[in-house]
Amino acid sequence: MTDPLRVLVVEDSEIDYQVLVATLRRDGFPLESSRVETAGAMRETLRVGHWDAVISDHHMPMFDSFGAHAVLRESGLDLPFIVVSGEPGEGVAVDMVLAGADDYIVKGSLKRLAPALKRALEAADTRRRKREAESDLRHSEERLRELTLHMVQVKEYEWAATAREIHDEIGGSLTALKFDLAWIRARVEDPEVSRRVDDALAMAESALGASQRIMLNLRPGILEEGLVPALEWLTRSFGERTGVRRTSNRTASASPARPTSA
């Protein structure tokens, strides 16, 4: 380790505190520590300082390890929490671990403290990395949703622009061409020329109808009216193409398909 490990010790005995700190330093932890022995002092120390772990005695005159763990949870910090107690009670140890403590060490077995603290620090680091990965994933998913929405909006804008261009340029030109052909048709007497003009008029009409269908597929004008009218138009169009009729009950029934004209 290069940076000092900052440990908050909840302990009413100064002697036990000094023994605990000396044990961790002897076992290789470069340590910075502070001692508190009341809930208020612990709450304030957690608020103003940066800490890497909390070690708490189990039973103190005004406080116990359950209360210390509750104060840690209240702070919102995810720090390793190890109980070091002079009471070897197995039931208390189980209760503390179930409550969320990382380990329960008896003061007579402080040789277990360093390995327990190392495991707890590694577990806390794993939890931190998991939270960061989940946060990054949520951010990526949100970014992907934004990009997808942007792409859809760009595509819809391009479709609408193309539909307007077809309407204004191609549709307008075809309509003008029809008028000119109709003018010519009304003034020619040669049957062959009249037939050719009629064919040109039919082709212009067909091209105009094709451009209108393309505009409708690119950007149906009904979309400007809102979602409900658009859905009704889509249902009606589907029925006209397939012969399927909409029913008033929940189960839709289909009528026999009507023959379509060639």
C-alpha positions as protocol buffer text, in pm:
chain_id: "A"
residue {
  index: 1
  type: MET
  ca { x: 0 y: 0 z: 0 }
}
residue {
  index: 2
  type: THR
  ca { x: 123 y: 349 z: -77 }
}
residue {
  index: 3
  type: ASP
  ca { x: -153 y: 573 z: 56 }
}
residue {
  index: 4
  type: PRO
  ca { x: -234 y: 556 z: 427 }
}
residue {
  index: 5
  type: LEU
  ca { x: -546 y: 361 z: 515 }
}
residue {
  index: 6
  type: ARG
  ca { x: -790 y: 589 z: 700 }
}
residue {
  index: 7
  type: VAL
  ca { x: -972 y: 391 z: 968 }
}
residue {
  index: 8
  type: LEU
  ca { x: -1237 y: 524 z: 1204 }
}
residue {
  index: 9
  type: VAL
  ca { x: -1236 y: 329 z: 1531 }
}
residue {
  index: 10
  type: VAL
  ca { x: -1544 y: 326 z: 1754 }
}
residue {
  index: 11
  type: GLU
  ca { x: -1396 y: 240 z: 2092 }
}
residue {
  index: 12
  type: ASP
  ca { x: -1436 y: 366 z: 2450 }
}
residue {
  index: 13
  type: SER
  ca { x: -1096 y: 237 z: 2566 }
}
residue {
  index: 14
  type: GLU
  ca { x: -788 y: 436 z: 2464 }
}
residue {
  index: 15
  type: ILE
  ca { x: -562 y: 141 z: 2551 }
}
residue {
  index: 16
  type: ASP
  ca { x: -760 y: -102 z: 2331 }
}
residue {
  index: 17
  type: TYR
  ca { x: -757 y: 156 z: 2054 }
}
residue {
  index: 18
  type: GLN
  ca { x: -378 y: 191 z: 2069 }
}
residue {
  index: 19
  type: VAL
  ca { x: -336 y: -189 z: 2066 }
}
residue {
  index: 20
  type: LEU
  ca { x: -563 y: -221 z: 1763 }
}
residue {
  index: 21
  type: VAL
  ca { x: -378 y: 52 z: 1570 }
}
residue {
  index: 22
  type: ALA
  ca { x: -38 y: -97 z: 1660 }
}
residue {
  index: 23
  type: THR
  ca { x: -152 y: -442 z: 1546 }
}
residue {
  index: 24
  type: LEU
  ca { x: -263 y: -316 z: 1205 }
}
residue {
  index: 25
  type: ARG
  ca { x: 60 y: -120 z: 1155 }
}
residue {
  index: 26
  type: ARG
  ca { x: 268 y: -420 z: 1255 }
}
residue {
  index: 27
  type: ASP
  ca { x: 79 y: -631 z: 1000 }
}
residue {
  index: 28
  type: GLY
  ca { x: 163 y: -394 z: 716 }
}
residue {
  index: 29
  type: PHE
  ca { x: -111 y: -130 z: 707 }
}
residue {
  index: 30
  type: PRO
  ca { x: 17 y: 231 z: 685 }
}
residue {
  index: 31
  type: LEU
  ca { x: -256 y: 374 z: 903 }
}
residue {
  index: 32
  type: GLU
  ca { x: -424 y: 702 z: 978 }
}
residue {
  index: 33
  type: SER
  ca { x: -693 y: 665 z: 1241 }
}
residue {
  index: 34
  type: SER
  ca { x: -930 y: 845 z: 1474 }
}
residue {
  index: 35
  type: ARG
  ca { x: -1128 y: 727 z: 1776 }
}
residue {
  index: 36
  type: VAL
  ca { x: -1490 y: 809 z: 1868 }
}
residue {
  index: 37
  type: GLU
  ca { x: -1716 y: 660 z: 2133 }
}
residue {
  index: 38
  type: THR
  ca { x: -2060 y: 813 z: 2082 }
}
residue {
  index: 39
  type: ALA
  ca { x: -2312 y: 810 z: 1801 }
}
residue {
  index: 40
  type: GLY
  ca { x: -2297 y: 1187 z: 1763 }
}
residue {
  index: 41
  type: ALA
  ca { x: -1918 y: 1195 z: 1741 }
}
residue {
  index: 42
  type: MET
  ca { x: -1919 y: 911 z: 1488 }
}
residue {
  index: 43
  type: ARG
  ca { x: -2186 y: 1080 z: 1276 }
}
residue {
  index: 44
  type: GLU
  ca { x: -1994 y: 1408 z: 1265 }
}
residue {
  index: 45
  type: THR
  ca { x: -1657 y: 1242 z: 1197 }
}
residue {
  index: 46
  type: LEU
  ca { x: -1802 y: 1046 z: 905 }
}
residue {
  index: 47
  type: ARG
  ca { x: -1954 y: 1367 z: 770 }
}
residue {
  index: 48
  type: VAL
  ca { x: -1637 y: 1578 z: 770 }
}
residue {
  index: 49
  type: GLY
  ca { x: -1368 y: 1320 z: 692 }
}
residue {
  index: 50
  type: HIS
  ca { x: -1275 y: 1067 z: 426 }
}
residue {
  index: 51
  type: TRP
  ca { x: -1259 y: 712 z: 560 }
}
residue {
  index: 52
  type: ASP
  ca { x: -1171 y: 371 z: 416 }
}
residue {
  index: 53
  type: ALA
  ca { x: -1308 y: 147 z: 693 }
}
residue {
  index: 54
  type: VAL
  ca { x: -1482 y: 143 z: 1031 }
}
residue {
  index: 55
  type: ILE
  ca { x: -1380 y: -83 z: 1320 }
}
residue {
  index: 56
  type: SER
  ca { x: -1611 y: -90 z: 1620 }
}
residue {
  index: 57
  type: ASP
  ca { x: -1610 y: -236 z: 1968 }
}
residue {
  index: 58
  type: HIS
  ca { x: -1928 y: -429 z: 2041 }
}
residue {
  index: 59
  type: HIS
  ca { x: -2027 y: -308 z: 2384 }
}
residue {
  index: 60
  type: MET
  ca { x: -1956 y: 44 z: 2517 }
}
residue {
  index: 61
  type: PRO
  ca { x: -2120 y: 247 z: 2795 }
}
residue {
  index: 62
  type: MET
  ca { x: -2319 y: 474 z: 2558 }
}
residue {
  index: 63
  type: PHE
  ca { x: -2304 y: 284 z: 2233 }
}
residue {
  index: 64
  type: ASP
  ca { x: -2268 y: -60 z: 2075 }
}
residue {
  index: 65
  type: SER
  ca { x: -2170 y: -210 z: 1740 }
}
residue {
  index: 66
  type: PHE
  ca { x: -2533 y: -235 z: 1622 }
}
residue {
  index: 67
  type: GLY
  ca { x: -2573 y: 138 z: 1680 }
}
residue {
  index: 68
  type: ALA
  ca { x: -2242 y: 211 z: 1510 }
}
residue {
  index: 69
  type: HIS
  ca { x: -2344 y: 8 z: 1206 }
}
residue {
  index: 70
  type: ALA
  ca { x: -2677 y: 193 z: 1195 }
}
residue {
  index: 71
  type: VAL
  ca { x: -2492 y: 528 z: 1195 }
}
residue {
  index: 72
  type: LEU
  ca { x: -2272 y: 406 z: 909 }
}
residue {
  index: 73
  type: ARG
  ca { x: -2577 y: 302 z: 704 }
}
residue {
  index: 74
  type: GLU
  ca { x: -2741 y: 635 z: 783 }
}
residue {
  index: 75
  type: SER
  ca { x: -2439 y: 817 z: 638 }
}
residue {
  index: 76
  type: GLY
  ca { x: -2487 y: 645 z: 302 }
}
residue {
  index: 77
  type: LEU
  ca { x: -2119 y: 540 z: 290 }
}
residue {
  index: 78
  type: ASP
  ca { x: -2032 y: 189 z: 174 }
}
residue {
  index: 79
  type: LEU
  ca { x: -1735 y: 118 z: 402 }
}
residue {
  index: 80
  type: PRO
  ca { x: -1602 y: -209 z: 545 }
}
residue {
  index: 81
  type: PHE
  ca { x: -1738 y: -255 z: 898 }
}
residue {
  index: 82
  type: ILE
  ca { x: -1558 y: -491 z: 1136 }
}
residue {
  index: 83
  type: VAL
  ca { x: -1652 y: -557 z: 1496 }
}
residue {
  index: 84
  type: VAL
  ca { x: -1366 y: -612 z: 1743 }
}
residue {
  index: 85
  type: SER
  ca { x: -1506 y: -718 z: 2078 }
}
residue {
  index: 86
  type: GLY
  ca { x: -1389 y: -855 z: 2408 }
}
residue {
  index: 87
  type: GLU
  ca { x: -1703 y: -1073 z: 2419 }
}
residue {
  index: 88
  type: PRO
  ca { x: -1662 y: -1405 z: 2235 }
}
residue {
  index: 89
  type: GLY
  ca { x: -2036 y: -1457 z: 2209 }
}
residue {
  index: 90
  type: GLU
  ca { x: -2114 y: -1660 z: 1897 }
}
residue {
  index: 91
  type: GLY
  ca { x: -2473 y: -1543 z: 1886 }
}
residue {
  index: 92
  type: VAL
  ca { x: -2371 y: -1177 z: 1880 }
}
residue {
  index: 93
  type: ALA
  ca { x: -2121 y: -1248 z: 1603 }
}
residue {
  index: 94
  type: VAL
  ca { x: -2387 y: -1414 z: 1389 }
}
residue {
  index: 95
  type: ASP
  ca { x: -2632 y: -1130 z: 1453 }
}
residue {
  index: 96
  type: MET
  ca { x: -2374 y: -869 z: 1357 }
}
residue {
  index: 97
  type: VAL
  ca { x: -2280 y: -1046 z: 1033 }
}
residue {
  index: 98
  type: LEU
  ca { x: -2647 y: -1084 z: 947 }
}
residue {
  index: 99
  type: ALA
  ca { x: -2692 y: -712 z: 1016 }
}
residue {
  index: 100
  type: GLY
  ca { x: -2424 y: -632 z: 759 }
}
residue {
  index: 101
  type: ALA
  ca { x: -2087 y: -641 z: 938 }
}
residue {
  index: 102
  type: ASP
  ca { x: -1799 y: -779 z: 734 }
}
residue {
  index: 103
  type: ASP
  ca { x: -1648 y: -973 z: 1024 }
}
residue {
  index: 104
  type: TYR
  ca { x: -1645 y: -1020 z: 1402 }
}
residue {
  index: 105
  type: ILE
  ca { x: -1306 y: -1040 z: 1572 }
}
residue {
  index: 106
  type: VAL
  ca { x: -1243 y: -1123 z: 1937 }
}
residue {
  index: 107
  type: LYS
  ca { x: -989 y: -892 z: 2098 }
}
residue {
  index: 108
  type: GLY
  ca { x: -786 y: -1191 z: 2209 }
}
residue {
  index: 109
  type: SER
  ca { x: -743 y: -1295 z: 1843 }
}
residue {
  index: 110
  type: LEU
  ca { x: -629 y: -970 z: 1683 }
}
residue {
  index: 111
  type: LYS
  ca { x: -403 y: -1167 z: 1446 }
}
residue {
  index: 112
  type: ARG
  ca { x: -722 y: -1223 z: 1245 }
}
residue {
  index: 113
  type: LEU
  ca { x: -786 y: -848 z: 1214 }
}
residue {
  index: 114
  type: ALA
  ca { x: -548 y: -765 z: 928 }
}
residue {
  index: 115
  type: PRO
  ca { x: -663 y: -1051 z: 698 }
}
residue {
  index: 116
  type: ALA
  ca { x: -1027 y: -971 z: 779 }
}
residue {
  index: 117
  type: LEU
  ca { x: -975 y: -601 z: 702 }
}
residue {
  index: 118
  type: LYS
  ca { x: -799 y: -686 z: 374 }
}
residue {
  index: 119
  type: ARG
  ca { x: -1090 y: -910 z: 266 }
}
residue {
  index: 120
  type: ALA
  ca { x: -1343 y: -643 z: 363 }
}
residue {
  index: 121
  type: LEU
  ca { x: -1155 y: -376 z: 167 }
}
residue {
  index: 122
  type: GLU
  ca { x: -1143 y: -600 z: -140 }
}
residue {
  index: 123
  type: ALA
  ca { x: -1516 y: -671 z: -110 }
}
residue {
  index: 124
  type: ALA
  ca { x: -1591 y: -299 z: -80 }
}
residue {
  index: 125
  type: ASP
  ca { x: -1376 y: -228 z: -386 }
}
residue {
  index: 126
  type: THR
  ca { x: -1563 y: -498 z: -580 }
}
residue {
  index: 127
  type: ARG
  ca { x: -1895 y: -339 z: -483 }
}
residue {
  index: 128
  type: ARG
  ca { x: -1767 y: 2 z: -588 }
}
residue {
  index: 129
  type: ARG
  ca { x: -1649 y: -128 z: -925 }
}
residue {
  index: 130
  type: LYS
  ca { x: -1983 y: -300 z: -977 }
}
residue {
  index: 131
  type: ARG
  ca { x: -2171 y: 23 z: -904 }
}
residue {
  index: 132
  type: GLU
  ca { x: -1946 y: 213 z: -1143 }
}
residue {
  index: 133
  type: ALA
  ca { x: -1997 y: -50 z: -1413 }
}
residue {
  index: 134
  type: GLU
  ca { x: -2373 y: -40 z: -1362 }
}
residue {
  index: 135
  type: SER
  ca { x: -2366 y: 340 z: -1375 }
}
residue {
  index: 136
  type: ASP
  ca { x: -2160 y: 332 z: -1695 }
}
residue {
  index: 137
  type: LEU
  ca { x: -2402 y: 79 z: -1842 }
}
residue {
  index: 138
  type: ARG
  ca { x: -2702 y: 295 z: -1755 }
}
residue {
  index: 139
  type: HIS
  ca { x: -2528 y: 597 z: -1907 }
}
residue {
  index: 140
  type: SER
  ca { x: -2446 y: 400 z: -2223 }
}
residue {
  index: 141
  type: GLU
  ca { x: -2803 y: 274 z: -2252 }
}
residue {
  index: 142
  type: GLU
  ca { x: -2937 y: 627 z: -2207 }
}
residue {
  index: 143
  type: ARG
  ca { x: -2692 y: 757 z: -2465 }
}
residue {
  index: 144
  type: LEU
  ca { x: -2794 y: 479 z: -2704 }
}
residue {
  index: 145
  type: ARG
  ca { x: -3162 y: 568 z: -2656 }
}
residue {
  index: 146
  type: GLU
  ca { x: -3082 y: 934 z: -2726 }
}
residue {
  index: 147
  type: LEU
  ca { x: -2885 y: 846 z: -3040 }
}
residue {
  index: 148
  type: THR
  ca { x: -3158 y: 611 z: -3160 }
}
residue {
  index: 149
  type: LEU
  ca { x: -3420 y: 879 z: -3109 }
}
residue {
  index: 150
  type: HIS
  ca { x: -3201 y: 1132 z: -3287 }
}
residue {
  index: 151
  type: MET
  ca { x: -3154 y: 895 z: -3581 }
}
residue {
  index: 152
  type: VAL
  ca { x: -3528 y: 837 z: -3604 }
}
residue {
  index: 153
  type: GLN
  ca { x: -3593 y: 1211 z: -3594 }
}
residue {
  index: 154
  type: VAL
  ca { x: -3329 y: 1275 z: -3864 }
}
residue {
  index: 155
  type: LYS
  ca { x: -3475 y: 1000 z: -4081 }
}
residue {
  index: 156
  type: GLU
  ca { x: -3827 y: 1135 z: -4037 }
}
residue {
  index: 157
  type: TYR
  ca { x: -3703 y: 1484 z: -4126 }
}
residue {
  index: 158
  type: GLU
  ca { x: -3532 y: 1349 z: -4438 }
}
residue {
  index: 159
  type: TRP
  ca { x: -3845 y: 1157 z: -4538 }
}
residue {
  index: 160
  type: ALA
  ca { x: -4059 y: 1467 z: -4488 }
}
residue {
  index: 161
  type: ALA
  ca { x: -3816 y: 1681 z: -4687 }
}
residue {
  index: 162
  type: THR
  ca { x: -3809 y: 1426 z: -4969 }
}
residue {
  index: 163
  type: ALA
  ca { x: -4189 y: 1407 z: -4971 }
}
residue {
  index: 164
  type: ARG
  ca { x: -4212 y: 1788 z: -4992 }
}
residue {
  index: 165
  type: GLU
  ca { x: -3958 y: 1795 z: -5275 }
}
residue {
  index: 166
  type: ILE
  ca { x: -4152 y: 1531 z: -5469 }
}
residue {
  index: 167
  type: HIS
  ca { x: -4473 y: 1726 z: -5413 }
}
residue {
  index: 168
  type: ASP
  ca { x: -4329 y: 2065 z: -5505 }
}
residue {
  index: 169
  type: GLU
  ca { x: -4094 y: 1968 z: -5786 }
}
residue {
  index: 170
  type: ILE
  ca { x: -4199 y: 1641 z: -5945 }
}
residue {
  index: 171
  type: GLY
  ca { x: -4570 y: 1670 z: -5866 }
}
residue {
  index: 172
  type: GLY
  ca { x: -4583 y: 2030 z: -5983 }
}
residue {
  index: 173
  type: SER
  ca { x: -4394 y: 1952 z: -6303 }
}
residue {
  index: 174
  type: LEU
  ca { x: -4616 y: 1654 z: -6385 }
}
residue {
  index: 175
  type: THR
  ca { x: -4930 y: 1859 z: -6323 }
}
residue {
  index: 176
  type: ALA
  ca { x: -4802 y: 2135 z: -6551 }
}
residue {
  index: 177
  type: LEU
  ca { x: -4714 y: 1874 z: -6813 }
}
residue {
  index: 178
  type: LYS
  ca { x: -5069 y: 1736 z: -6798 }
}
residue {
  index: 179
  type: PHE
  ca { x: -5212 y: 2083 z: -6856 }
}
residue {
  index: 180
  type: ASP
  ca { x: -4983 y: 2139 z: -7155 }
}
residue {
  index: 181
  type: LEU
  ca { x: -5069 y: 1802 z: -7305 }
}
residue {
  index: 182
  type: ALA
  ca { x: -5438 y: 1866 z: -7254 }
}
residue {
  index: 183
  type: TRP
  ca { x: -5400 y: 2202 z: -7428 }
}
residue {
  index: 184
  type: ILE
  ca { x: -5221 y: 2036 z: -7719 }
}
residue {
  index: 185
  type: ARG
  ca { x: -5479 y: 1756 z: -7734 }
}
residue {
  index: 186
  type: ALA
  ca { x: -5761 y: 2006 z: -7769 }
}
residue {
  index: 187
  type: ARG
  ca { x: -5593 y: 2169 z: -8067 }
}
residue {
  index: 188
  type: VAL
  ca { x: -5469 y: 1884 z: -8284 }
}
residue {
  index: 189
  type: GLU
  ca { x: -5677 y: 1717 z: -8553 }
}
residue {
  index: 190
  type: ASP
  ca { x: -5440 y: 1451 z: -8675 }
}
residue {
  index: 191
  type: PRO
  ca { x: -5562 y: 1115 z: -8527 }
}
residue {
  index: 192
  type: GLU
  ca { x: -5210 y: 976 z: -8487 }
}
residue {
  index: 193
  type: VAL
  ca { x: -5092 y: 1286 z: -8301 }
}
residue {
  index: 194
  type: SER
  ca { x: -5406 y: 1278 z: -8085 }
}
residue {
  index: 195
  type: ARG
  ca { x: -5336 y: 913 z: -7995 }
}
residue {
  index: 196
  type: ARG
  ca { x: -4978 y: 993 z: -7902 }
}
residue {
  index: 197
  type: VAL
  ca { x: -5092 y: 1286 z: -7688 }
}
residue {
  index: 198
  type: ASP
  ca { x: -5349 y: 1063 z: -7515 }
}
residue {
  index: 199
  type: ASP
  ca { x: -5076 y: 809 z: -7439 }
}
residue {
  index: 200
  type: ALA
  ca { x: -4854 y: 1086 z: -7299 }
}
residue {
  index: 201
  type: LEU
  ca { x: -5141 y: 1211 z: -7082 }
}
residue {
  index: 202
  type: ALA
  ca { x: -5195 y: 859 z: -6946 }
}
residue {
  index: 203
  type: MET
  ca { x: -4826 y: 823 z: -6869 }
}
residue {
  index: 204
  type: ALA
  ca { x: -4820 y: 1164 z: -6695 }
}
residue {
  index: 205
  type: GLU
  ca { x: -5126 y: 1065 z: -6490 }
}
residue {
  index: 206
  type: SER
  ca { x: -4962 y: 735 z: -6397 }
}
residue {
  index: 207
  type: ALA
  ca { x: -4639 y: 911 z: -6298 }
}
residue {
  index: 208
  type: LEU
  ca { x: -4835 y: 1163 z: -6089 }
}
residue {
  index: 209
  type: GLY
  ca { x: -5016 y: 881 z: -5910 }
}
residue {
  index: 210
  type: ALA
  ca { x: -4684 y: 703 z: -5843 }
}
residue {
  index: 211
  type: SER
  ca { x: -4533 y: 1022 z: -5698 }
}
residue {
  index: 212
  type: GLN
  ca { x: -4837 y: 1062 z: -5471 }
}
residue {
  index: 213
  type: ARG
  ca { x: -4800 y: 703 z: -5348 }
}
residue {
  index: 214
  type: ILE
  ca { x: -4431 y: 761 z: -5279 }
}
residue {
  index: 215
  type: MET
  ca { x: -4512 y: 1079 z: -5085 }
}
residue {
  index: 216
  type: LEU
  ca { x: -4775 y: 890 z: -4885 }
}
residue {
  index: 217
  type: ASN
  ca { x: -4529 y: 615 z: -4795 }
}
residue {
  index: 218
  type: LEU
  ca { x: -4257 y: 863 z: -4700 }
}
residue {
  index: 219
  type: ARG
  ca { x: -4471 y: 1092 z: -4487 }
}
residue {
  index: 220
  type: PRO
  ca { x: -4847 y: 1036 z: -4463 }
}
residue {
  index: 221
  type: GLY
  ca { x: -5009 y: 1373 z: -4409 }
}
residue {
  index: 222
  type: ILE
  ca { x: -5240 y: 1220 z: -4150 }
}
residue {
  index: 223
  type: LEU
  ca { x: -4944 y: 1207 z: -3908 }
}
residue {
  index: 224
  type: GLU
  ca { x: -4978 y: 1580 z: -3863 }
}
residue {
  index: 225
  type: GLU
  ca { x: -5324 y: 1519 z: -3709 }
}
residue {
  index: 226
  type: GLY
  ca { x: -5193 y: 1303 z: -3424 }
}
residue {
  index: 227
  type: LEU
  ca { x: -5154 y: 937 z: -3329 }
}
residue {
  index: 228
  type: VAL
  ca { x: -5522 y: 837 z: -3302 }
}
residue {
  index: 229
  type: PRO
  ca { x: -5625 y: 969 z: -3647 }
}
residue {
  index: 230
  type: ALA
  ca { x: -5313 y: 808 z: -3795 }
}
residue {
  index: 231
  type: LEU
  ca { x: -5402 y: 470 z: -3643 }
}
residue {
  index: 232
  type: GLU
  ca { x: -5759 y: 496 z: -3767 }
}
residue {
  index: 233
  type: TRP
  ca { x: -5634 y: 581 z: -4116 }
}
residue {
  index: 234
  type: LEU
  ca { x: -5391 y: 288 z: -4105 }
}
residue {
  index: 235
  type: THR
  ca { x: -5668 y: 49 z: -3994 }
}
residue {
  index: 236
  type: ARG
  ca { x: -5900 y: 175 z: -4266 }
}
residue {
  index: 237
  type: SER
  ca { x: -5630 y: 144 z: -4533 }
}
residue {
  index: 238
  type: PHE
  ca { x: -5549 y: -210 z: -4420 }
}
residue {
  index: 239
  type: GLY
  ca { x: -5916 y: -305 z: -4441 }
}
residue {
  index: 240
  type: GLU
  ca { x: -5945 y: -162 z: -4790 }
}
residue {
  index: 241
  type: ARG
  ca { x: -5644 y: -360 z: -4908 }
}
residue {
  index: 242
  type: THR
  ca { x: -5727 y: -692 z: -4743 }
}
residue {
  index: 243
  type: GLY
  ca { x: -6103 y: -697 z: -4696 }
}
residue {
  index: 244
  type: VAL
  ca { x: -6064 y: -740 z: -4318 }
}
residue {
  index: 245
  type: ARG
  ca { x: -6331 y: -545 z: -4135 }
}
residue {
  index: 246
  type: ARG
  ca { x: -6289 y: -389 z: -3790 }
}
residue {
  index: 247
  type: THR
  ca { x: -6538 y: -514 z: -3529 }
}
residue {
  index: 248
  type: SER
  ca { x: -6661 y: -342 z: -3216 }
}
residue {
  index: 249
  type: ASN
  ca { x: -6580 y: -633 z: -2978 }
}
residue {
  index: 250
  type: ARG
  ca { x: -6235 y: -726 z: -2851 }
}
residue {
  index: 251
  type: THR
  ca { x: -6188 y: -1019 z: -3089 }
}
residue {
  index: 252
  type: ALA
  ca { x: -6138 y: -904 z: -3446 }
}
residue {
  index: 253
  type: SER
  ca { x: -6302 y: -1115 z: -3715 }
}
residue {
  index: 254
  type: ALA
  ca { x: -6202 y: -1125 z: -4076 }
}
residue {
  index: 255
  type: SER
  ca { x: -6451 y: -1135 z: -4362 }
}
residue {
  index: 256
  type: PRO
  ca { x: -6375 y: -1344 z: -4672 }
}
residue {
  index: 257
  type: ALA
  ca { x: -6133 y: -1164 z: -4896 }
}
residue {
  index: 258
  type: ARG
  ca { x: -6308 y: -985 z: -5179 }
}
residue {
  index: 259
  type: PRO
  ca { x: -6172 y: -1042 z: -5526 }
}
residue {
  index: 260
  type: THR
  ca { x: -5974 y: -746 z: -5644 }
}
residue {
  index: 261
  type: SER
  ca { x: -5989 y: -611 z: -5990 }
}
residue {
  index: 262
  type: ALA
  ca { x: -5685 y: -642 z: -6208 }
}
